[in-house]
Amino acid sequence: MDTPNTQNNTSRMRESRKLEQKRKRQQQVRRQKIFLACSCLILTAGIGLFVTLYHNHQRAAAQEAELRKQIKQKQEAELQKQQKLENNTIRFVAVGDNLIHQGIYESADTTQTVWNYDHLYEHIRDDISAADLAAVNEESIFVSDRANISSYPAFGAPVEIGDALVTAGFDIVEQANNHVFDKGITGITDTIRYWETSHPEVALLGIHDSAENAGEITTISCKDVTFSLLNYTTTVNNEPYDELPDYAVDLLRTDQVISDVKKAKEISDMTIAFLHTGKEYSTEPDTEEKTFLQLLLHQGVDIAICAHSHTLQNFETLTDDSGHQMLVYYSLGNFISTQKDPVCLLGGMADITIVRDPVSDALSIRNADLVPLVTHYNHDQNIYTVYKLSDYTEELAASHGVHAESTEPFTLETLQEQYKKVLTQDYHTLG
């Protein structure tokens, strides 16, 4: 039987357990509250961090999108600027005498029905084709009858030479020269018919089949710019030429030039004149050439390109008393030939950049250069072609056929020295 002390102890123990349980429940509740509060704080912080990161990501994405947009706009603006510049820039190139000697016209496979001469210009084709306009002085008249093909002194070239010129990228063919009547009126007629039939897109200059055609100024358009093209020769071989009609060849005569330039300026934006004049094998222009160049300058011609000397001469810009300027190339020498004098084997390509002001539409010559060319041949290997001097090598120079024709030195160095000498020449055209 329990004593009162025992009962009291038991009662106190129960009370103590109850208090302990209550205390533990209170601690558990406090821990739960603390956990819940911490969880809320962590969740709130996490949500805040997420929101901050999300907004930062959104801002970064927006900034990146804006940057991409700005870069794209800048690229598009630069592209438009470049396209506008290209649309307002015309590159015009011209080369000298395409002189078709026997070895050259025999270099094709003559067993074929159509003869191919693409090899003549394969090393210069990319430069010609890259230009917006390209001109060549076709020194040899074309003949349709192969039995009539011949070389110096009376040239008659196969019409397939013209095909090769077109393949190379030429748009303008100058035909007024001293050899234009080498095959009589038949050669002139054959040449006109060939270009009209086979390549009507090419601008043929200097010869005509009627007085009506002779009275018209030939023009060519490029990028909304119209060029008048004039072509004259001071002499024609085989005089007297009773069979040559007055209208057949454009002769360099003062009255005719004045009349033609006046008409040309009325129908075009720029006028380019190609002259076949000067003294053969001279390294500088003669008095007659200088006189005609002054005439062209004072009539308002913009560019004058000369031929006939078979030698490369310098270029410059002339200015008359009124301030009008004319770019002059005194001679581009030979483009291709098999001439025997080393000085005749260095030719040149006029490289001219014409720019139209996008605001005023005024045209100006931004840049002019003279790119040296080498006419290369080797009769034993049946090689006839043209190189830029920058692509020419000592090995090619050593294999050149000129060594069998001349005792004068012909090396890469002599060609480079000759070109440097040309660029230092001053002809005092207006002196």
LINFEN-V202263 format. One record per residue. N is the residue number from 1. RES is the residue in one letter. OMEGA is omega in degrees with one decimal (NA if undefined). BURIAL is I if it has 9 or more other ideal C-beta (glycine too) atoms within 8 Angstrom, else O. Layout:
BEGIN
N,RES,OMEGA,BURIAL + N,RES,OMEGA,BURIAL
END
This chain:
BEGIN
1,M,-175.5,O + 2,D,175.8,O + 3,T,179.2,O + 4,P,179.8,O + 5,N,179.7,O + 6,T,179.2,O + 7,Q,-179.5,I + 8,N,179.2,O + 9,N,-180.0,O + 10,T,-179.9,I + 11,S,179.5,O + 12,R,179.5,O + 13,M,178.7,O + 14,R,-179.1,O + 15,E,179.7,O + 16,S,178.9,O + 17,R,179.4,O + 18,K,179.5,O + 19,L,179.0,O + 20,E,178.7,O + 21,Q,178.8,O + 22,K,-179.9,O + 23,R,179.2,O + 24,K,178.1,O + 25,R,178.6,O + 26,Q,177.8,O + 27,Q,-179.9,O + 28,Q,179.0,O + 29,V,179.0,O + 30,R,178.8,O + 31,R,178.8,O + 32,Q,178.3,O + 33,K,179.1,O + 34,I,179.2,O + 35,F,179.5,O + 36,L,179.3,O + 37,A,178.0,O + 38,C,179.2,O + 39,S,178.7,O + 40,C,178.9,O + 41,L,179.6,O + 42,I,179.7,O + 43,L,179.2,O + 44,T,178.4,O + 45,A,179.5,O + 46,G,178.4,O + 47,I,179.1,O + 48,G,178.3,O + 49,L,178.9,O + 50,F,179.9,O + 51,V,179.2,O + 52,T,179.0,O + 53,L,-179.8,O + 54,Y,-180.0,O + 55,H,176.7,O + 56,N,178.3,O + 57,H,179.3,O + 58,Q,178.2,O + 59,R,179.3,O + 60,A,178.6,O + 61,A,178.9,O + 62,A,178.3,O + 63,Q,178.7,O + 64,E,178.2,O + 65,A,178.6,O + 66,E,178.5,O + 67,L,177.2,O + 68,R,178.8,O + 69,K,-179.9,O + 70,Q,178.4,O + 71,I,179.5,O + 72,K,178.9,O + 73,Q,179.1,O + 74,K,178.6,O + 75,Q,178.8,O + 76,E,178.2,O + 77,A,178.7,O + 78,E,178.1,O + 79,L,177.9,O + 80,Q,177.9,O + 81,K,-179.9,O + 82,Q,178.8,O + 83,Q,178.5,O + 84,K,178.5,I + 85,L,179.2,O + 86,E,179.6,O + 87,N,-179.9,O + 88,N,179.9,I + 89,T,179.5,I + 90,I,176.6,I + 91,R,-178.4,I + 92,F,177.7,I + 93,V,178.4,I + 94,A,177.6,I + 95,V,-172.9,I + 96,G,-167.3,I + 97,D,172.1,I + 98,N,-169.6,I + 99,L,-169.4,I + 100,I,175.6,I + 101,H,-173.0,I + 102,Q,-179.1,O + 103,G,-178.3,I + 104,I,-178.0,I + 105,Y,175.8,I + 106,E,-177.5,O + 107,S,176.1,I + 108,A,173.5,I + 109,D,-174.0,O + 110,T,174.8,O + 111,T,-180.0,O + 112,Q,178.4,O + 113,T,176.8,O + 114,V,179.1,O + 115,W,-176.3,I + 116,N,-178.8,I + 117,Y,-179.8,I + 118,D,-178.4,I + 119,H,-178.5,I + 120,L,-171.5,I + 121,Y,-173.4,I + 122,E,-176.3,O + 123,H,-179.5,I + 124,I,-173.0,I + 125,R,-177.1,I + 126,D,-179.8,O + 127,D,179.4,I + 128,I,-176.9,I + 129,S,-178.6,I + 130,A,-179.0,O + 131,A,175.9,I + 132,D,177.1,O + 133,L,-179.6,I + 134,A,-176.7,I + 135,A,178.3,I + 136,V,174.4,I + 137,N,179.9,I + 138,E,-173.5,I + 139,E,-177.2,I + 140,S,177.5,I + 141,I,179.3,I + 142,F,175.0,I + 143,V,-179.6,I + 144,S,179.0,O + 145,D,-176.7,O + 146,R,176.8,O + 147,A,-177.7,O + 148,N,178.4,I + 149,I,-179.2,I + 150,S,-179.5,O + 151,S,-178.9,O + 152,Y,11.1,O + 153,P,-179.8,O + 154,A,-175.2,I + 155,F,171.5,I + 156,G,-172.4,I + 157,A,175.4,I + 158,P,-176.2,I + 159,V,-179.8,I + 160,E,172.4,I + 161,I,177.9,I + 162,G,177.7,I + 163,D,-179.8,I + 164,A,177.5,I + 165,L,178.7,I + 166,V,177.5,I + 167,T,179.3,I + 168,A,176.2,I + 169,G,-179.3,I + 170,F,-179.7,I + 171,D,-173.7,I + 172,I,179.8,I + 173,V,177.1,I + 174,E,-176.2,I + 175,Q,179.5,I + 176,A,178.5,I + 177,N,-174.3,I + 178,N,179.2,I + 179,H,-174.1,I + 180,V,-177.7,I + 181,F,-178.1,I + 182,D,179.4,I + 183,K,178.8,I + 184,G,-178.2,O + 185,I,179.3,I + 186,T,179.0,I + 187,G,178.7,I + 188,I,179.8,I + 189,T,178.8,I + 190,D,-178.3,I + 191,T,179.3,I + 192,I,-178.9,I + 193,R,-179.8,I + 194,Y,-177.5,I + 195,W,179.0,I + 196,E,-175.1,O + 197,T,-172.4,O + 198,S,-176.2,I + 199,H,-177.1,O + 200,P,-179.9,O + 201,E,-179.1,O + 202,V,177.4,I + 203,A,178.5,I + 204,L,-174.3,I + 205,L,165.8,I + 206,G,179.1,I + 207,I,-174.3,I + 208,H,178.4,I + 209,D,177.2,O + 210,S,178.2,O + 211,A,179.1,I + 212,E,179.3,O + 213,N,-179.3,I + 214,A,-178.6,I + 215,G,-179.0,O + 216,E,176.5,O + 217,I,178.6,I + 218,T,177.7,I + 219,T,173.5,I + 220,I,-177.3,I + 221,S,179.2,O + 222,C,178.5,O + 223,K,177.7,I + 224,D,174.1,O + 225,V,-179.3,I + 226,T,178.9,I + 227,F,168.5,I + 228,S,-175.7,I + 229,L,179.5,I + 230,L,-178.1,I + 231,N,-177.5,I + 232,Y,171.3,I + 233,T,179.1,I + 234,T,-176.9,I + 235,T,173.6,O + 236,V,-179.8,I + 237,N,175.8,I + 238,N,174.0,O + 239,E,-2.3,O + 240,P,-175.8,O + 241,Y,-177.4,O + 242,D,-178.4,O + 243,E,-176.6,O + 244,L,178.3,I + 245,P,-178.2,O + 246,D,-175.3,O + 247,Y,-167.8,O + 248,A,-175.6,I + 249,V,177.7,I + 250,D,-179.8,I + 251,L,-177.6,I + 252,L,-179.7,I + 253,R,-172.5,O + 254,T,-177.6,O + 255,D,-179.0,O + 256,Q,179.7,I + 257,V,-179.3,I + 258,I,179.8,I + 259,S,-177.0,O + 260,D,-178.2,I + 261,V,178.5,I + 262,K,178.8,I + 263,K,-177.9,I + 264,A,-177.2,I + 265,K,-180.0,I + 266,E,-172.9,O + 267,I,-175.5,I + 268,S,179.7,I + 269,D,177.7,O + 270,M,179.5,I + 271,T,178.4,I + 272,I,-180.0,I + 273,A,175.9,I + 274,F,-176.1,I + 275,L,172.2,I + 276,H,-173.0,I + 277,T,-179.4,I + 278,G,-177.5,I + 279,K,-179.2,O + 280,E,175.5,O + 281,Y,174.5,I + 282,S,178.8,I + 283,T,176.8,O + 284,E,-178.1,O + 285,P,178.2,I + 286,D,-175.4,I + 287,T,-179.2,O + 288,E,179.7,I + 289,E,179.5,I + 290,K,-179.6,I + 291,T,-179.7,O + 292,F,177.4,I + 293,L,176.0,I + 294,Q,177.2,I + 295,L,179.8,I + 296,L,179.3,I + 297,L,-176.1,I + 298,H,175.8,O + 299,Q,176.0,I + 300,G,175.5,O + 301,V,-175.8,I + 302,D,-179.2,I + 303,I,175.6,I + 304,A,-179.2,I + 305,I,-172.1,I + 306,C,178.6,I + 307,A,171.8,I + 308,H,-174.6,I + 309,S,-175.0,I + 310,H,177.4,I + 311,T,178.9,I + 312,L,176.2,I + 313,Q,-172.4,I + 314,N,177.5,I + 315,F,178.5,I + 316,E,175.9,I + 317,T,178.5,I + 318,L,179.6,I + 319,T,179.6,O + 320,D,-175.2,I + 321,D,-179.4,O + 322,S,179.8,O + 323,G,178.2,O + 324,H,-178.9,I + 325,Q,177.3,I + 326,M,176.3,I + 327,L,-175.2,I + 328,V,167.8,I + 329,Y,-171.3,I + 330,Y,171.7,I + 331,S,177.1,I + 332,L,177.6,I + 333,G,179.6,I + 334,N,171.1,I + 335,F,172.7,I + 336,I,179.8,I + 337,S,170.0,I + 338,T,178.7,I + 339,Q,-167.9,I + 340,K,-179.2,O + 341,D,-178.4,I + 342,P,-178.9,I + 343,V,-179.3,I + 344,C,-176.1,I + 345,L,173.4,I + 346,L,177.5,I + 347,G,-178.6,I + 348,G,175.5,I + 349,M,172.9,I + 350,A,-178.4,I + 351,D,-169.3,I + 352,I,177.0,I + 353,T,-179.3,I + 354,I,-175.4,I + 355,V,175.9,I + 356,R,178.4,I + 357,D,-175.8,I + 358,P,-178.9,O + 359,V,-175.1,O + 360,S,-175.8,O + 361,D,179.1,O + 362,A,-179.8,O + 363,L,176.6,I + 364,S,176.6,O + 365,I,-176.3,I + 366,R,-175.8,O + 367,N,176.1,O + 368,A,-177.4,I + 369,D,176.7,O + 370,L,-177.0,I + 371,V,-178.0,I + 372,P,178.9,I + 373,L,177.3,I + 374,V,173.2,I + 375,T,-170.4,I + 376,H,174.8,I + 377,Y,174.1,I + 378,N,-174.8,I + 379,H,-176.7,I + 380,D,-178.4,O + 381,Q,179.8,O + 382,N,180.0,O + 383,I,178.1,O + 384,Y,-175.2,I + 385,T,-178.4,I + 386,V,175.5,I + 387,Y,162.8,I + 388,K,-179.9,I + 389,L,179.6,I + 390,S,178.7,O + 391,D,-175.5,O + 392,Y,-176.5,I + 393,T,175.4,O + 394,E,-180.0,O + 395,E,177.8,O + 396,L,179.4,I + 397,A,-179.2,I + 398,A,-178.5,O + 399,S,-176.0,O + 400,H,-179.3,I + 401,G,-178.9,I + 402,V,-178.8,I + 403,H,177.2,O + 404,A,-175.8,O + 405,E,-172.9,O + 406,S,176.7,I + 407,T,178.9,O + 408,E,-179.1,O + 409,P,177.0,O + 410,F,-179.6,I + 411,T,176.2,I + 412,L,-179.8,I + 413,E,-179.7,O + 414,T,177.0,I + 415,L,179.2,I + 416,Q,178.0,I + 417,E,178.5,O + 418,Q,179.5,I + 419,Y,178.4,I + 420,K,179.8,O + 421,K,178.7,O + 422,V,-175.8,I + 423,L,178.4,O + 424,T,-176.4,O + 425,Q,176.4,I + 426,D,-170.5,O + 427,Y,177.9,I + 428,H,-176.6,O + 429,T,-178.7,I + 430,L,-178.5,O + 431,G,NA,O
END
